[in-house]
């Protein structure tokens, strides 16, 4: 009796799954891709997708992080107005609270870790101290223990692509 490889079993499961998931179903059946991984990743980044998940064909799914199912994230950069600072609840690392201007005015965009060199961090801290506000510049935004500032400093932020709000964001610089 011939032994069926784990790779063959994977392709058989994919074929059965493809039959079970109708095209009008809210779940998407992801197509497999073999070829130039760098070009595929660049195409995902160009389309502002969050990233790709690569899978070792012979591996079984397990929830959580895995070396056989790595996720490669696409990041993008943008400019946001600093409206305050706070500390991350878990790590206590410094955060910039950020806003973005649109046709309706200023809206909350999310937070980003402040990851600047010592000199740049000190300069940002001094600029923030000079522009303190006693209240949040955005109505109805509640952020316990935040230090609010006049929305006049612009931060360069690196964040995860493909989302309508900031995720995995880091301040990489600011306008002087």
C-alpha positions in Angstrom: 0.0 0.0 0.0 1.4 3.4 -1.0 1.8 5.9 1.8 0.2 9.3 1.1 2.5 12.3 2.0 1.4 15.2 4.2 1.7 17.5 1.2 -0.7 15.3 -0.8 -3.2 15.3 2.1 -3.0 19.1 2.3 -3.9 19.5 -1.4 -6.7 17.0 -1.0 -8.1 19.0 2.0 -7.9 22.2 0.0 -9.8 20.7 -2.9 -12.6 19.5 -0.5 -12.7 22.9 1.2 -12.9 24.7 -2.1 -16.0 22.7 -2.9 -17.6 23.5 0.5 -17.0 27.2 0.4 -19.4 28.7 -2.2 -18.2 31.8 -4.2 -20.9 34.0 -2.7 -20.1 33.0 0.9 -18.8 35.8 3.2 -15.6 33.8 3.7 -12.9 34.1 1.0 -11.1 31.1 -0.1 -7.5 32.1 -0.5 -5.6 30.9 -3.6 -2.3 29.3 -3.2 0.7 31.1 -4.7 4.1 29.7 -5.6 6.7 31.7 -7.3 8.5 35.0 -6.6 7.6 35.7 -3.0 9.2 39.2 -3.0 7.2 40.2 -6.0 4.0 38.9 -4.5 4.6 40.7 -1.2 5.3 43.9 -3.1 2.0 43.5 -5.0 0.2 43.1 -1.6 1.9 46.3 -0.3 1.0 48.2 -3.5 -2.6 47.3 -2.9 -2.5 48.4 0.8 -3.2 44.9 2.0 -2.3 44.1 5.6 0.2 41.4 4.7 0.5 37.7 3.7 0.5 34.4 5.6 3.0 31.8 4.4 2.4 28.2 5.2 4.6 25.2 5.2 2.5 22.8 3.1 3.1 19.9 5.4 2.2 21.7 8.6 -1.0 21.5 10.5 -2.9 24.5 11.7 -2.4 25.5 15.3 -3.9 28.7 16.8 -1.4 31.3 17.9 2.0 32.2 16.6 3.9 29.5 14.6 7.1 29.1 12.7 5.3 27.1 10.0 2.6 29.8 9.4 4.4 33.1 9.6 2.7 36.4 8.9 4.6 39.0 7.0 3.0 42.5 7.5 2.9 45.4 5.1 3.6 48.7 6.6 3.0 52.2 5.3 3.9 55.7 6.6 1.8 58.8 7.0 1.6 62.1 8.8 -0.6 62.7 11.8 -1.2 65.5 14.3 -0.1 64.9 17.9 -3.1 65.7 20.2 -1.7 64.2 23.4 0.6 61.7 25.1 -0.1 58.8 27.4 1.4 55.5 28.6 0.6 52.1 27.3 -1.5 50.2 29.8 0.6 47.0 29.6 4.1 48.1 29.0 4.0 51.7 30.3 5.9 52.8 27.1 5.2 56.3 25.9 2.4 56.8 23.3 1.5 59.6 21.0 -2.2 60.2 20.7 -2.8 61.1 17.1 -5.4 62.9 15.0 -6.0 63.4 11.4 -7.6 66.3 9.6 -10.4 65.6 7.1 -13.3 67.6 5.6 -15.2 67.6 9.0 -12.1 68.8 10.9 -9.8 66.9 13.3 -10.7 63.2 14.1 -8.9 60.7 16.4 -6.8 58.3 14.4 -5.3 56.2 17.1 -2.1 55.9 19.1 1.5 55.1 18.3 4.5 54.1 20.3 7.1 56.9 20.5 10.3 55.2 19.2 12.8 58.1 18.8 16.4 58.5 19.6 17.3 60.1 22.9 18.0 63.6 21.4 14.9 63.5 19.2 12.7 62.2 22.1 14.0 64.9 24.4 13.2 67.6 21.7 9.7 66.2 21.2 9.1 66.1 24.9 10.1 69.8 25.2 7.9 70.8 22.3 5.0 68.9 23.9 5.5 70.6 27.3 5.4 74.0 25.6 2.0 73.3 23.9 0.1 71.7 26.9 -3.7 72.0 27.0 -5.9 71.5 30.0 -8.5 69.6 28.0 -8.7 67.2 25.1 -8.7 69.0 21.7 -11.4 66.6 20.5 -14.9 66.5 22.1 -16.0 63.2 23.6 -12.6 61.6 23.4 -11.8 60.0 26.8 -8.3 58.8 27.5 -7.5 58.4 31.2 -4.2 60.0 32.4 -3.5 61.6 29.0 -1.5 64.8 28.7 -3.3 66.9 26.0 -1.5 69.3 23.7 -2.4 71.9 21.0 -2.7 70.1 17.7 0.2 71.7 16.0 3.0 69.1 15.9 3.0 66.7 13.0 4.4 63.1 13.6 5.7 60.7 10.9 4.1 57.4 11.7 4.8 53.9 10.5 1.7 51.7 10.7 0.1 48.5 9.4 -1.4 48.9 6.0 -4.9 47.9 5.1 -6.8 49.3 8.1 -9.0 52.3 8.6 -7.3 53.1 12.0 -3.7 53.0 13.3 -2.5 49.5 14.2 1.1 48.5 15.2 2.0 52.1 14.9 5.3 53.8 15.7 6.3 57.5 15.7 9.5 57.6 13.6 9.9 61.4 13.5 8.2 64.8 13.8 8.2 68.1 12.1 10.5 70.7 13.8 
